[in-house]
Amino acid sequence: MADHDITSALPGRLVLLSSTHRIAPGLLSWPAWEALRGADRVLVGDPAHPQLPYLRQAGVDVEVLDVPPYALGRTLAQAASGAVVVWIGGADGDPGLTDSLARIAVEGVAATGVDAVPEIELLPGSYDLPGARLLDLVAVMDRLRSPGGCPWDAQQTHESLVKYLVEESFELVEAIEEGDREMLREELGDVLLQVLFHSRIAEEHPDEPFSVDDVAGGIVDKLTYRHPHVFGESSLGDVPAPTAEHVEANWEELKAAEKQRDSVVDGVPLAQPALSLAAKLHSRARKAGLHVPPPTAPPTAPPTATPTSPPTATAADEFGDALLALALRAQEQDVDPEAALRAAARRYRDAIRQAEKRN
């Protein structure tokens, strides 16, 4: 790899300057600017290249080279014979260019017909930052949703996408439970797409539009506010958090102050699966120091299940078997176990609120 003292480059030097479209044009590295200012010629293939206005504003003379792709490597090698040439890479990465230049370097002057084989340097002018591909996803979603994009994507609404959000979320849970890393990566992408999709739809609202930047900004503010032990003091004053338990307690206290909720069960989404709903309600009550027994249902005979677990089964296995047996018994009696448990969880929520009033 050559250094950046281009004045010593003889008999010829070809600098292939690349940049990322995810960084604002003109924001180039210092070695890139040195190469551009010190070159004998600066060439580009696209007359509408986004870097051109900024390079010309900086006083860099850029020539537009109009040659077919198959002749680009040889043309650049000829231009760099006895000179220093900077080629500003195209947005498509100039497919085939590096292979063409490699063939010239290997086969030499006699076989390729160039005057001299130049020294070749690959110089990145700008780099992607972490999260840069998210900008690509925003652009793709905008293209799909805009006129001339996808008819199906264009007609979707927040309401029509709910079933897909739920489905993708459960598929993500399955990937986590299965320990499938490839599936995990894919399902995270599917859930992320739902966030971008809803955000893009929200931009079109006639009265209350918001964008994905507003969504991201809101969660940044929330995370900063609810982590005073990391980002500074909060309304609670000096908040130490030496353990994860302290962090969780601080989080709940800050959230309660932020949301100004009247009950510990306010904000618990009732649309979640019934078993997780019941667990969440119980967790909220326990954290608040409320000892609320579950509502008493009409007395029935306990379900009889055929033992399937070995004597050494864990408590989780035993509870799982019991719940499964109860759900099967409900199905046999034409009772929807999900709806029944959801109704019981709602009654449990009401009981928690009554207990709060008594205290």
Residue frames relative to the residue before (quaternion, step in Angstrom):
aa qw qx qy qz dx dy dz
M 1.0000 0.0000 0.0000 0.0000 0.00 0.00 0.00
A 0.3889 -0.7347 0.5085 0.2243 3.56 -0.79 0.99
D 0.4672 -0.6319 0.5145 0.3431 3.54 -1.25 0.39
H 0.6164 -0.5938 0.3848 0.3454 3.57 -1.27 -0.02
D 0.4516 0.6448 -0.4837 0.3825 3.64 1.16 0.41
I 0.1062 -0.8659 0.4869 0.0444 3.56 0.38 1.26
T 0.5478 0.6279 -0.4105 0.3703 3.61 1.18 -0.32
S 0.7012 0.4585 -0.2723 0.4732 3.59 1.18 -0.46
A 0.4796 0.6988 -0.4214 0.3226 3.57 1.30 0.04
L 0.2492 0.7262 -0.6004 0.2238 3.58 -0.37 1.27
P 0.5313 -0.1293 -0.8362 -0.0429 1.60 -2.20 1.19
G 0.8114 -0.0242 0.0149 0.5837 3.60 1.14 -0.29
R 0.0792 -0.7987 0.5962 0.0197 3.54 -1.12 0.63
L 0.1225 -0.7793 0.6136 0.0355 3.52 -0.93 1.00
V 0.1263 -0.7908 0.5980 0.0319 3.56 -0.62 1.19
L 0.1820 -0.7721 0.6029 0.0850 3.57 -0.69 1.13
L 0.1124 -0.8337 0.5406 0.0068 3.56 -0.19 1.35
S 0.0761 -0.8005 0.5943 0.0119 3.57 -0.65 1.13
S 0.0229 -0.7762 0.6296 0.0243 3.55 -1.24 0.45
T 0.4370 -0.6924 0.5082 0.2673 3.55 -1.17 0.51
H 0.4548 -0.6863 0.5002 0.2682 3.55 -1.02 0.82
R 0.5995 0.5826 -0.3598 0.4144 3.59 1.24 -0.18
I 0.6511 0.4136 -0.3046 0.5588 3.57 1.33 -0.01
A 0.5805 -0.6050 0.4042 0.3656 3.59 -0.95 0.84
P 0.5298 -0.6351 0.4506 0.3359 3.64 -0.89 0.89
G 0.7339 0.3890 -0.3098 0.4626 3.54 -1.08 0.79
L 0.6350 0.4885 -0.3358 0.4953 3.57 1.22 -0.34
L 0.1549 0.8084 -0.5389 0.1792 3.54 0.27 1.33
S 0.5929 -0.5776 0.4277 0.3633 3.54 -1.23 0.48
W 0.6414 -0.5355 0.3820 0.3949 3.57 -1.23 0.43
P 0.6358 0.5040 -0.3547 0.4647 3.67 0.89 -0.70
A 0.6229 0.5346 -0.3493 0.4520 3.60 1.05 -0.66
W 0.6686 0.4847 -0.3052 0.4743 3.59 0.91 -0.86
E 0.6176 0.5373 -0.3469 0.4577 3.60 1.04 -0.70
A 0.6621 0.5047 -0.3027 0.4640 3.55 0.93 -0.90
L 0.6627 0.5160 -0.3042 0.4494 3.59 0.94 -0.88
R 0.7095 0.4621 -0.2665 0.4605 3.59 0.88 -0.92
G 0.7467 0.4230 -0.2324 0.4577 3.58 1.05 -0.64
A 0.5143 0.6695 -0.4119 0.3429 3.60 1.26 -0.13
D 0.5129 -0.6059 0.5063 0.3370 3.54 -1.25 0.49
R 0.7916 0.0055 0.0155 0.6109 3.56 1.06 -0.77
V 0.1445 -0.7465 0.6426 0.0942 3.54 -1.15 0.74
L 0.0844 -0.8310 0.5495 -0.0219 3.55 -0.58 1.19
V 0.0211 -0.7714 0.6360 0.0049 3.54 -1.21 0.62
G 0.3939 -0.7453 0.4878 0.2268 3.59 -1.05 0.62
D 0.7266 0.3942 -0.2211 0.5175 3.58 1.18 -0.52
P 0.3537 -0.7594 0.4999 0.2196 3.62 -0.51 1.08
A 0.7078 0.4017 -0.2555 0.5219 3.58 1.25 -0.30
H 0.2430 0.7916 -0.5269 0.1914 3.60 1.18 0.44
P 0.5021 -0.7022 0.4089 0.2962 3.64 -0.75 0.99
Q 0.6223 0.5486 -0.3549 0.4310 3.62 1.17 -0.38
L 0.5306 0.6944 -0.3978 0.2794 3.60 1.11 -0.63
P 0.6736 0.4945 -0.3436 0.4284 3.67 0.68 -0.86
Y 0.6913 0.4823 -0.2827 0.4577 3.57 0.97 -0.83
L 0.6310 0.5157 -0.3366 0.4718 3.58 1.05 -0.69
R 0.6774 0.4772 -0.2969 0.4746 3.58 0.89 -0.85
Q 0.6133 0.5357 -0.3458 0.4662 3.58 1.08 -0.66
A 0.6883 0.4568 -0.2691 0.4951 3.58 1.14 -0.65
G 0.5854 -0.6191 0.3584 0.3816 3.60 1.26 0.10
V 0.4838 0.6477 -0.4490 0.3806 3.60 1.21 0.32
D 0.3052 -0.7564 0.5545 0.1651 3.59 -0.72 1.09
V 0.0530 -0.8178 0.5724 -0.0273 3.56 -0.49 1.21
E 0.2068 -0.7731 0.5904 0.1047 3.56 -0.89 1.01
V 0.3362 -0.7209 0.5704 0.2048 3.57 -1.02 0.85
L 0.1864 -0.7998 0.5673 0.0614 3.56 -0.65 1.19
D 0.1135 -0.8129 0.5707 0.0243 3.56 -0.53 1.21
V 0.2967 0.7253 -0.5629 0.2627 3.58 -0.05 1.33
P 0.5523 -0.6003 0.4468 0.3674 3.61 -1.10 0.53
P 0.6578 -0.5500 0.3396 0.3866 3.60 -1.11 0.65
Y 0.6624 0.5261 -0.3301 0.4189 3.62 0.91 -0.80
A 0.7268 0.4151 -0.2391 0.4923 3.61 1.16 -0.48
L 0.4342 0.7440 -0.4391 0.2551 3.58 1.26 -0.11
G 0.6643 0.5199 -0.3218 0.4300 3.61 0.82 -0.92
R 0.6894 0.4732 -0.2827 0.4700 3.57 0.83 -0.96
T 0.6403 0.5300 -0.3288 0.4484 3.60 1.00 -0.80
L 0.6724 0.4837 -0.2989 0.4739 3.57 0.94 -0.85
A 0.6328 0.5237 -0.3355 0.4613 3.59 1.00 -0.76
Q 0.6384 0.5125 -0.3214 0.4760 3.60 1.02 -0.78
A 0.6655 0.5144 -0.3101 0.4431 3.58 0.93 -0.91
A 0.7182 0.4462 -0.2463 0.4737 3.57 1.09 -0.69
S 0.4295 0.6800 -0.4863 0.3416 3.61 1.21 0.20
G 0.8428 0.0149 -0.0588 0.5347 3.58 -0.47 1.23
A 0.7252 0.3531 -0.2340 0.5429 3.60 1.19 0.29
V 0.4115 -0.6592 0.5642 0.2789 3.51 -1.36 0.21
V 0.0217 -0.8118 0.5807 -0.0572 3.56 -0.57 1.20
V 0.1640 -0.7519 0.6311 0.0970 3.57 -1.04 0.87
W 0.1452 -0.7712 0.6163 0.0661 3.55 -0.80 1.06
I 0.2654 -0.7622 0.5731 0.1419 3.58 -0.71 1.11
G 0.3911 -0.7701 0.4584 0.2096 3.56 -0.37 1.25
G 0.4827 -0.6768 0.4864 0.2688 3.52 -1.16 0.71
A 0.6777 -0.5024 0.3529 0.4046 3.54 -1.30 0.30
D 0.6844 0.4827 -0.2849 0.4664 3.60 1.15 -0.58
G 0.5386 -0.6520 0.3893 0.3651 3.58 1.28 0.05
D 0.4022 -0.7426 0.4584 0.2770 3.59 1.28 0.21
P 0.0619 -0.8398 0.5384 0.0315 3.62 0.57 1.10
G 0.7938 0.2914 -0.2416 0.4760 3.54 -0.96 0.94
L 0.5337 0.6552 -0.4139 0.3385 3.60 1.16 -0.37
T 0.6940 0.4695 -0.2989 0.4568 3.60 0.75 -0.94
D 0.6237 0.5245 -0.3444 0.4661 3.61 1.06 -0.69
S 0.6483 0.5211 -0.3144 0.4575 3.57 0.99 -0.83
L 0.6753 0.4802 -0.2915 0.4780 3.57 0.94 -0.87
A 0.6229 0.5318 -0.3438 0.4593 3.59 1.05 -0.70
R 0.6387 0.5167 -0.3290 0.4656 3.60 1.01 -0.75
I 0.6343 0.5229 -0.3268 0.4662 3.57 1.02 -0.79
A 0.6660 0.5106 -0.3037 0.4511 3.57 0.95 -0.90
V 0.6955 0.4722 -0.2772 0.4653 3.58 1.02 -0.82
E 0.7524 0.4139 -0.2234 0.4612 3.57 0.82 -1.00
G 0.4046 -0.7636 0.4362 0.2508 3.58 1.19 -0.39
V 0.7695 -0.4045 0.2669 0.4160 3.51 -1.42 0.06
A 0.6732 0.5332 -0.3178 0.4018 3.57 0.80 -0.97
A 0.7292 0.4498 -0.2472 0.4527 3.57 0.86 -0.92
T 0.7746 0.3760 -0.1883 0.4725 3.59 1.02 -0.76
G 0.4515 -0.7317 0.4227 0.2864 3.58 1.22 -0.27
V 0.4852 0.6316 -0.4670 0.3842 3.61 1.16 0.23
D 0.6038 -0.5914 0.3989 0.3558 3.55 -1.19 0.53
A 0.7745 -0.1070 0.0999 0.6154 3.56 1.07 -0.80
V 0.4355 -0.6730 0.5285 0.2796 3.52 -1.15 0.61
P 0.2776 -0.7964 0.5077 0.1760 3.62 -0.43 1.11
E 0.5377 -0.5385 0.5246 0.3817 3.50 -1.36 0.23
I 0.1784 -0.8086 0.5573 0.0617 3.57 -0.83 1.00
E 0.0460 -0.7906 0.6106 -0.0090 3.55 -0.92 0.99
L 0.2455 -0.7273 0.6229 0.1509 3.55 -1.04 0.85
L 0.0074 -0.8262 0.5602 -0.0589 3.57 -0.50 1.19
P 0.2410 -0.7585 0.5865 0.1504 3.63 -0.46 1.13
G 0.2718 -0.7853 0.5370 0.1451 3.57 -0.73 1.04
S 0.7826 -0.0135 -0.0030 0.6223 3.57 1.22 -0.43
Y 0.2854 -0.7713 0.5559 0.1208 3.53 -1.17 0.66
D 0.5219 -0.5995 0.4999 0.3441 3.53 -1.24 0.49
L 0.3339 -0.7079 0.5861 0.2093 3.54 -1.10 0.77
P 0.6423 -0.4948 0.3790 0.4461 3.64 -1.16 0.31
G 0.7817 0.2859 -0.2359 0.5016 3.56 -0.88 0.96
A 0.4137 0.7471 -0.4540 0.2540 3.59 1.26 -0.03
R 0.6308 0.5483 -0.3533 0.4204 3.60 1.02 -0.66
L 0.5098 0.6241 -0.4313 0.4056 3.59 1.20 -0.23
L 0.5998 0.5544 -0.3557 0.4543 3.58 1.13 -0.63
D 0.6192 0.5306 -0.3410 0.4677 3.58 1.07 -0.69
L 0.6540 0.5121 -0.3170 0.4577 3.57 0.96 -0.85
V 0.6185 0.5290 -0.3399 0.4712 3.59 1.03 -0.76
A 0.6710 0.5015 -0.2955 0.4593 3.58 0.94 -0.91
V 0.6474 0.5100 -0.3200 0.4672 3.60 0.97 -0.83
M 0.6639 0.5015 -0.3096 0.4604 3.58 0.91 -0.89
D 0.6348 0.5227 -0.3274 0.4654 3.57 1.03 -0.75
R 0.6489 0.5162 -0.3142 0.4624 3.57 0.99 -0.83
L 0.6621 0.5126 -0.3080 0.4518 3.59 0.93 -0.87
R 0.7302 0.4517 -0.2277 0.4593 3.55 0.99 -0.87
S 0.6361 0.5654 -0.3155 0.4197 3.60 1.19 -0.53
P 0.6746 -0.4650 0.3652 0.4420 3.61 -1.25 0.27
G 0.7651 0.2912 -0.2524 0.5159 3.54 -0.88 0.99
G 0.5730 0.5902 -0.3797 0.4232 3.57 1.29 -0.01
C 0.7713 -0.3194 0.2612 0.4846 3.57 -1.02 -0.86
P 0.4586 -0.6980 0.4712 0.2838 3.64 -0.72 1.00
W 0.6502 0.5160 -0.3328 0.4476 3.61 0.95 -0.79
D 0.6705 0.4893 -0.3037 0.4677 3.59 0.86 -0.94
A 0.6558 0.5486 -0.3162 0.4111 3.58 0.98 -0.84
Q 0.7376 0.4280 -0.2442 0.4616 3.62 1.04 -0.63
Q 0.4964 0.6683 -0.4330 0.3458 3.60 1.22 -0.02
T 0.1797 -0.7553 0.6232 0.0935 3.53 -1.28 0.61
H 0.6905 -0.4236 0.3507 0.4699 3.56 -1.29 0.08
E 0.6773 0.5122 -0.2904 0.4411 3.56 0.93 -0.94
S 0.6892 0.4890 -0.2965 0.4449 3.60 0.88 -0.88
L 0.6915 0.4895 -0.2791 0.4520 3.59 1.15 -0.52
V 0.4400 0.7246 -0.4529 0.2762 3.59 1.24 -0.25
K 0.6715 0.5112 -0.3169 0.4329 3.59 0.82 -0.93
Y 0.6501 0.5058 -0.3232 0.4659 3.58 1.07 -0.68
L 0.6180 0.5396 -0.3402 0.4596 3.58 1.05 -0.73
V 0.6615 0.4936 -0.3043 0.4755 3.57 0.94 -0.89
E 0.6648 0.5157 -0.3039 0.4471 3.57 0.89 -0.95
E 0.6827 0.4824 -0.2924 0.4644 3.58 0.87 -0.95
S 0.6264 0.5399 -0.3411 0.4469 3.59 1.05 -0.70
F 0.6693 0.4820 -0.3002 0.4791 3.57 0.96 -0.83
E 0.6277 0.5202 -0.3411 0.4680 3.59 1.05 -0.66
L 0.6168 0.5257 -0.3399 0.4772 3.58 1.11 -0.64
V 0.6297 0.5249 -0.3293 0.4686 3.57 0.98 -0.83
E 0.6486 0.5202 -0.3174 0.4560 3.57 0.95 -0.86
A 0.6425 0.5232 -0.3268 0.4545 3.59 0.97 -0.82
I 0.6432 0.5116 -0.3175 0.4730 3.58 1.03 -0.79
E 0.6865 0.4873 -0.2867 0.4572 3.56 0.88 -0.94
E 0.6841 0.4727 -0.2813 0.4790 3.58 1.08 -0.70
G 0.3665 -0.7429 0.4858 0.2787 3.60 1.19 -0.40
D 0.4037 0.7147 -0.4637 0.3335 3.56 1.22 0.54
R 0.3021 -0.8032 0.4845 0.1696 3.60 -0.21 1.26
E 0.6556 0.5032 -0.3206 0.4627 3.59 0.94 -0.79
M 0.6578 0.4918 -0.2972 0.4869 3.55 0.98 -0.85
L 0.6121 0.5572 -0.3424 0.4446 3.58 1.05 -0.74
R 0.6575 0.5046 -0.3085 0.4667 3.58 0.90 -0.93
E 0.6800 0.4973 -0.2934 0.4519 3.57 0.88 -0.92
E 0.6991 0.4685 -0.2840 0.4594 3.58 0.87 -0.93
L 0.5801 0.5456 -0.3793 0.4712 3.61 1.11 -0.52
G 0.6388 0.5224 -0.3161 0.4681 3.56 1.05 -0.77
D 0.6521 0.5154 -0.3181 0.4560 3.57 0.99 -0.82
V 0.6534 0.4859 -0.3155 0.4873 3.59 1.01 -0.77
L 0.6267 0.5326 -0.3320 0.4619 3.58 1.01 -0.79
L 0.6129 0.5481 -0.3446 0.4530 3.58 1.02 -0.76
Q 0.6359 0.5312 -0.3378 0.4465 3.58 0.96 -0.79
V 0.6340 0.5223 -0.3269 0.4673 3.59 1.00 -0.78
L 0.6812 0.4757 -0.2880 0.4761 3.58 0.89 -0.92
F 0.6280 0.5452 -0.3337 0.4439 3.58 1.02 -0.81
H 0.6845 0.4740 -0.2841 0.4755 3.59 0.82 -0.98
S 0.6433 0.5222 -0.3253 0.4557 3.59 1.00 -0.78
R 0.6566 0.5023 -0.3157 0.4657 3.58 0.99 -0.80
I 0.6242 0.5165 -0.3333 0.4822 3.61 1.03 -0.72
A 0.6494 0.5436 -0.3177 0.4265 3.58 0.97 -0.87
E 0.5802 0.5923 -0.3758 0.4138 3.60 1.12 -0.55
E 0.7020 0.4933 -0.2609 0.4425 3.58 1.12 -0.65
H 0.4294 0.7057 -0.4721 0.3078 3.60 1.23 -0.02
P 0.4651 -0.7307 0.4181 0.2737 3.62 -0.70 1.01
D 0.7909 0.3286 -0.1620 0.4902 3.60 1.05 -0.67
E 0.8163 0.1335 -0.0382 0.5607 3.58 0.96 -0.84
P 0.0776 0.8284 -0.5509 0.0652 3.61 0.56 1.06
F 0.0571 0.7520 -0.6565 -0.0172 3.52 -1.28 0.47
S 0.3570 -0.7512 0.5293 0.1676 3.53 -1.20 0.61
V 0.6931 -0.4415 0.3506 0.4492 3.54 -1.31 0.01
D 0.5925 0.5537 -0.3709 0.4526 3.61 1.15 -0.50
D 0.6288 0.5125 -0.3322 0.4813 3.58 1.07 -0.70
V 0.6289 0.5301 -0.3280 0.4646 3.57 1.03 -0.81
A 0.6861 0.4739 -0.2820 0.4746 3.57 0.86 -0.99
G 0.6497 0.5241 -0.3217 0.4470 3.58 0.96 -0.84
G 0.6439 0.5325 -0.3251 0.4430 3.56 1.02 -0.77
I 0.7000 0.4460 -0.2913 0.4757 3.59 0.90 -0.83
V 0.5749 0.5569 -0.3815 0.4625 3.60 1.14 -0.51
D 0.6669 0.4930 -0.3009 0.4708 3.58 0.88 -0.93
K 0.6564 0.5159 -0.3177 0.4496 3.58 0.96 -0.86
L 0.6745 0.4921 -0.3026 0.4597 3.59 0.86 -0.92
T 0.6419 0.5208 -0.3246 0.4598 3.57 1.00 -0.78
Y 0.6793 0.5013 -0.2859 0.4534 3.56 0.93 -0.95
R 0.7551 0.4066 -0.2141 0.4676 3.56 0.94 -0.89
H 0.6887 0.3768 -0.2977 0.5433 3.59 1.25 0.23
P 0.0154 0.8410 -0.5403 0.0217 3.61 0.61 1.07
H 0.6005 0.5644 -0.3587 0.4383 3.59 1.19 -0.47
V 0.6939 0.4209 -0.2667 0.5199 3.58 1.28 -0.25
F 0.8193 0.2857 -0.1071 0.4855 3.56 0.81 -1.08
G 0.7346 -0.3800 0.2425 0.5071 3.63 1.20 -0.02
E 0.7161 -0.4529 0.3205 0.4234 3.53 -1.35 -0.01
S 0.2288 -0.7548 0.6014 0.1271 3.53 -1.31 0.44
S 0.7543 -0.3496 0.2817 0.4790 3.54 -1.26 -0.33
L 0.6257 0.5334 -0.3385 0.4576 3.57 1.23 -0.30
G 0.5308 -0.6130 0.4145 0.4131 3.57 1.27 -0.11
D 0.7723 -0.2682 0.2353 0.5256 3.55 -1.13 -0.66
V 0.0453 -0.8318 0.5520 -0.0380 3.57 -0.46 1.23
P 0.1274 -0.7916 0.5925 0.0772 3.62 -0.16 1.19
A 0.0436 -0.7912 0.6098 0.0126 3.55 -1.13 0.63
P 0.0313 -0.8534 0.5204 0.0038 3.58 0.40 1.20
T 0.7849 0.2234 -0.1266 0.5639 3.59 1.16 -0.47
A 0.6563 -0.4984 0.3883 0.4124 3.54 -1.32 0.27
E 0.6139 0.5543 -0.3523 0.4378 3.61 1.07 -0.65
H 0.6312 0.5151 -0.3269 0.4790 3.58 1.06 -0.76
V 0.6335 0.5376 -0.3291 0.4488 3.56 0.97 -0.86
E 0.6730 0.5006 -0.2977 0.4559 3.56 0.91 -0.94
A 0.6549 0.5077 -0.3167 0.4615 3.58 0.95 -0.83
N 0.6486 0.5061 -0.3146 0.4735 3.58 0.97 -0.85
W 0.6236 0.5531 -0.3338 0.4403 3.56 0.99 -0.88
E 0.6875 0.4794 -0.2915 0.4611 3.60 0.84 -0.95
E 0.6564 0.5084 -0.3193 0.4568 3.60 0.98 -0.79
L 0.6612 0.4939 -0.3012 0.4776 3.57 0.99 -0.85
K 0.6477 0.5176 -0.3209 0.4578 3.57 0.99 -0.81
A 0.6429 0.5210 -0.3281 0.4556 3.57 0.98 -0.81
A 0.6617 0.4918 -0.3045 0.4771 3.58 1.00 -0.84
E 0.6593 0.5201 -0.3006 0.4522 3.55 1.02 -0.83
K 0.7506 0.4041 -0.2121 0.4778 3.59 0.86 -0.96
Q 0.2351 -0.7962 0.5175 0.2072 3.59 1.26 -0.45
R 0.2258 0.8004 -0.5168 0.2031 3.54 0.84 1.04
D 0.4480 -0.7053 0.4934 0.2418 3.54 -1.17 0.70
S 0.7925 0.2151 -0.0901 0.5635 3.58 1.12 -0.59
V 0.5612 -0.6086 0.4416 0.3460 3.54 -1.15 0.59
V 0.6927 0.4565 -0.2842 0.4806 3.57 1.19 -0.39
D 0.4327 0.6637 -0.4848 0.3703 3.59 1.24 0.10
G 0.7810 0.3216 -0.2430 0.4771 3.56 -0.97 0.83
V 0.5207 0.5944 -0.4408 0.4257 3.59 1.22 -0.03
P 0.3569 -0.7623 0.4901 0.2264 3.62 -0.49 1.09
L 0.3212 -0.7822 0.5081 0.1635 3.54 -0.59 1.17
A 0.5961 0.5905 -0.3638 0.4045 3.58 1.24 -0.23
Q 0.5178 0.6411 -0.4310 0.3675 3.60 1.21 -0.12
P 0.6825 -0.4731 0.3374 0.4432 3.62 -1.19 0.35
A 0.6257 -0.6220 0.3326 0.3330 3.51 -1.00 0.93
L 0.6554 0.5131 -0.3357 0.4410 3.60 0.88 -0.81
S 0.6786 0.4619 -0.2943 0.4893 3.58 0.92 -0.84
L 0.5979 0.5543 -0.3596 0.4539 3.59 1.09 -0.61
A 0.6641 0.4981 -0.3064 0.4659 3.56 0.87 -0.93
A 0.6583 0.5088 -0.3106 0.4597 3.58 0.97 -0.86
K 0.6556 0.5146 -0.3156 0.4537 3.59 0.97 -0.82
L 0.6482 0.5098 -0.3196 0.4666 3.57 0.95 -0.82
H 0.6510 0.5072 -0.3145 0.4691 3.57 0.97 -0.85
S 0.6394 0.5301 -0.3227 0.4540 3.58 1.01 -0.82
R 0.6508 0.5117 -0.3169 0.4628 3.58 0.95 -0.86
A 0.6662 0.5028 -0.3054 0.4584 3.57 0.91 -0.90
R 0.6613 0.5142 -0.3078 0.4511 3.60 0.92 -0.88
K 0.6604 0.5052 -0.3114 0.4601 3.59 0.96 -0.84
A 0.6856 0.4615 -0.2753 0.4912 3.57 1.16 -0.62
G 0.5058 -0.6739 0.4053 0.3546 3.58 1.28 0.04
L 0.4831 0.6558 -0.4361 0.3827 3.57 1.21 0.48
H 0.1695 -0.7769 0.6002 0.0860 3.57 -0.77 1.04
V 0.0931 0.8153 -0.5541 0.1398 3.55 0.01 1.33
P 0.2813 -0.7545 0.5606 0.1931 3.61 -0.51 1.06
P 0.5798 -0.5730 0.4246 0.3939 3.58 -1.11 0.48
P 0.6049 -0.5704 0.4010 0.3845 3.56 -1.11 0.63
T 0.4594 -0.6849 0.4958 0.2722 3.52 -1.07 0.76
A 0.2591 -0.7697 0.5669 0.1378 3.53 -0.65 1.11
P 0.6629 -0.4656 0.3718 0.4535 3.61 -1.18 0.26
P 0.5195 -0.6715 0.4188 0.3222 3.62 -0.80 0.93
T 0.0443 0.7628 -0.6431 0.0507 3.51 -1.02 0.89
A 0.5977 -0.5418 0.4382 0.3964 3.52 -1.26 0.34
P 0.5189 -0.6371 0.4554 0.3427 3.59 -0.93 0.78
P 0.5410 -0.6361 0.4349 0.3369 3.57 -1.02 0.74
T 0.2913 -0.7365 0.5863 0.1702 3.48 -1.10 0.76
A 0.0122 -0.8076 0.5882 -0.0397 3.53 -0.64 1.13
T 0.4627 -0.6529 0.5233 0.2930 3.50 -1.11 0.66
P 0.4278 -0.7094 0.4802 0.2884 3.60 -0.57 1.06
T 0.0814 -0.8028 0.5903 0.0213 3.52 -0.88 1.03
S 0.6428 0.5307 -0.3240 0.4474 3.56 1.25 -0.35
P 0.4932 -0.6409 0.4895 0.3263 3.58 -1.03 0.65
P 0.6866 -0.4933 0.3255 0.4234 3.62 -1.17 0.38
T 0.7044 0.4588 -0.2729 0.4678 3.58 1.07 -0.56
A 0.3390 0.7610 -0.4985 0.2399 3.62 1.22 0.23
T 0.4957 -0.6550 0.4855 0.2992 3.54 -1.09 0.70
A 0.6686 -0.4801 0.3724 0.4287 3.55 -1.30 0.23
A 0.6181 0.5462 -0.3506 0.4436 3.57 1.04 -0.73
D 0.6441 0.5150 -0.3231 0.4643 3.58 1.00 -0.79
E 0.6564 0.5213 -0.3097 0.4489 3.56 0.96 -0.88
F 0.6652 0.4785 -0.3054 0.4850 3.55 0.94 -0.87
G 0.6318 0.5419 -0.3365 0.4405 3.58 0.99 -0.77
D 0.6585 0.5009 -0.3045 0.4720 3.55 0.97 -0.87
A 0.6595 0.5108 -0.3135 0.4537 3.58 0.96 -0.88
L 0.6579 0.5003 -0.3102 0.4698 3.58 0.93 -0.86
L 0.6454 0.5201 -0.3244 0.4558 3.54 0.98 -0.83
A 0.6525 0.5116 -0.3153 0.4616 3.57 0.94 -0.88
L 0.6583 0.5066 -0.3099 0.4626 3.58 0.97 -0.84
A 0.6477 0.5130 -0.3201 0.4635 3.58 1.00 -0.81
L 0.6493 0.5095 -0.3168 0.4674 3.58 1.00 -0.79
R 0.6356 0.5196 -0.3288 0.4669 3.59 1.02 -0.76
A 0.6329 0.5236 -0.3334 0.4628 3.58 1.03 -0.76
Q 0.6425 0.5268 -0.3238 0.4526 3.55 0.96 -0.85
E 0.6461 0.5322 -0.3149 0.4474 3.57 1.04 -0.83
Q 0.7255 0.3869 -0.2259 0.5223 3.58 1.18 -0.55
D 0.5093 -0.6834 0.3932 0.3449 3.56 1.28 0.43
V 0.4676 0.6253 -0.4705 0.4111 3.54 1.04 0.84
D 0.3738 -0.7149 0.5452 0.2279 3.57 -0.86 0.98
P 0.3313 -0.7808 0.4842 0.2148 3.64 -0.30 1.16
E 0.6132 0.5472 -0.3552 0.4453 3.59 1.05 -0.65
A 0.6846 0.4701 -0.2839 0.4793 3.57 0.87 -0.95
A 0.6406 0.5310 -0.3315 0.4447 3.58 1.00 -0.78
L 0.6849 0.4681 -0.2881 0.4782 3.58 0.90 -0.88
R 0.6149 0.5388 -0.3517 0.4559 3.58 1.06 -0.67
A 0.6472 0.5088 -0.3176 0.4706 3.56 0.99 -0.82
A 0.6472 0.5097 -0.3158 0.4707 3.58 1.00 -0.81
A 0.6391 0.5264 -0.3202 0.4603 3.58 1.04 -0.80
R 0.6219 0.5222 -0.3395 0.4746 3.58 1.06 -0.69
R 0.6513 0.4938 -0.3229 0.4772 3.59 0.96 -0.79
Y 0.6177 0.5390 -0.3332 0.4658 3.56 1.10 -0.71
R 0.6180 0.5378 -0.3356 0.4650 3.56 1.03 -0.80
D 0.6672 0.5004 -0.3012 0.4623 3.59 0.93 -0.91
A 0.6356 0.5286 -0.3301 0.4558 3.57 1.03 -0.75
I 0.6199 0.5358 -0.3395 0.4619 3.60 1.06 -0.75
R 0.6571 0.5077 -0.3103 0.4628 3.56 0.96 -0.85
Q 0.6357 0.5139 -0.3303 0.4718 3.59 1.01 -0.73
A 0.6440 0.5166 -0.3218 0.4635 3.58 1.01 -0.80
E 0.6204 0.5395 -0.3421 0.4549 3.61 1.05 -0.72
K 0.6565 0.5128 -0.3127 0.4563 3.58 1.00 -0.83
R 0.6443 0.5245 -0.3226 0.4535 3.57 1.07 -0.75
N 0.6890 0.4597 -0.2821 0.4841 3.57 1.14 -0.66
